[in-house]
Amino acid sequence: MRSLVFLLLVAAASAKVFQRCEWARVLKSHGMDGYNHISLANWVCLSKWESDYNTRAVNHNTDGSTDYGIFQINSRWWCDNGRTQSSNACHIRCSELLTDDVSVAINCAKRIVRDPNGIRAWVAWRNHCQNRDLSSYLSGCGL
């Protein structure tokens, strides 16, 4: 347990909070614009409402699972935190989602949207992004 706490502290120390356009450019450079037919604006909106673009965001859920990182990826289904019984479908440790190396989080998000629930797996997307005008999420970014 102490080693997990230490790893989480180290991960948090190297975490990053992105600016909106900076995050949009990172997502685009990782092939997220149109990935699985999901627009770049949807990805930016989702991560705004899930974490406010914060790679160190952590949320403890009432079911005992925890959401990690910029996409708030859940420990019950997608990553292993060493505490929650997990399917670990992304084959990663949850602590890997808490660093400024967002490639792990992006690859896991790509895996999640290939699931039958797709982007609807994220409650924040359903509540704040689905069927909305998302043009403001890319406005002024020059993309």
Salt bridges, closest charged atoms under 4 A:
GLU22 OE2 - LYS16 NZ 3.14
ASP52 OD1 - LYS48 NZ 2.57
ASP63 OD2 - ARG76 NE 3.55
ASP80 OD2 - ARG93 NH1 3.56
